[in-house]
Amino acid sequence: MSTYGSDQLAALADPSRRAIFEALRGGPRAVGELAAALPISRPAVSQHLKVLKGAELVVDEAVGTRRLYRLRPEGIAALRAYLDGMWEDALSSFAKKAEETAPETRHGSEES
């Protein structure tokens, strides 16, 4: 099993893998279909799919004589949770810093 977050981000760092990932958003596809839509060879698509599968972002299944690849919802959910956690940490740090640097409000010492 992968280390959720970093493995998925590393897999999606490559532009060709991102293009494959985006193509699979439209539904399951065979390697040949993906290769026909991209400017890379069929063997290269297979290698990129292997990396995406290793990062648990895609799964494959045999359908007749073809092997179809599709997005793996659990892997995408884990990536989203990782990114949400990073976002929450960033917002928390920002709020803390803002509170530390905000001037103190004096109550009752100023006349209206």
N, C-alpha and C positions, 0 to 999 in steps of 0.2 A: 504494500500500500504506500502511496506517495505521502510526502509532507505537504499537506494541503496548503495551498496559497503559493508558495515559492515555486513548486514544480509546475503548476499551471501557468504562472506568469512567465517562467522561463520557456515553456513550450510555445506560448503565444507571442514571444518576443520576435520570432522569425516571421517576416512578411508573408512567405508562402504558406506557413501553417495558419496564420491568421486568415488568409484568403480561403483556405480549405475549411477552416472553422466556420467562416461566414457562409460559405456555400452550403454547408450542412445545416445551417439554420432553416433552409428551405425544405428540409426533409432528408431521408436516407438517400445515399448515393453510392454507386459502385466506383472503384478506382478509375476505370475507364471514363466514366462520366465526368469525374472531377478533373482528370488530366485533359480532357477535351475542352474544358472551360478555362484552363489555366495555361500560362506560358512555360510550363515545366513538364518534364517527361513523366510517363506512367511510373517508372521505377522511383523517381524522385517523390511523386505523390505517395507511393507506398511507404517510403522511408519517413516522410512527414507524418503520415497516419500512424506509423509505429510510435513515434514520439508523442503524438496526441493521445494515443491509447495508453501509453506508459504513464502519462500525466493524468489519466483517468478522465479525460475530457470527451473521448469518443469510445464507442463500443462497436463491435462488428458482429454480424450474424450471417450465416449461410442461408441464401434464398435460391433454391435450385442450384444452378452451377455458378452463381455469382455470390460474392461476399459484399454485403451492404454495410456501410458505415453510417452511424448516426451519432448525434450529440448525446452525451451521458448527463442527464439532469442532475444527478447527485454530485458529479464533479463540478458542474457549473454552479450549483448551490453552495458548495464548499468554497469555491473561488469568490463568490459574492460575499459570503460570510467573512472571509479573510479581508476583503477590501472594505466591507462595512466596519469591521473592527479597526482597521487602520484609520478610517475616516472618523470614527468615534473618538479614537485616541487623539487625533489631530485637533478635533473640535474641543475636546476636554482640555488639552494643553493650551489652546488659544484662550479659552474662557478663564483658565487659571491665571495666565499671564495678564489678561485684561483686568482681572480683579486686583492683581498685585500692583499694577501701574495706574489704576484709576485714582483720581484725587478723592480724598475722603469728603463726604458731604457733611456739612455742619448743620445741625438742626437747631432751630430756636435762637441762633446768634445773630441772624440778619433780620432787619425790620422790613416789612412790606411796604 
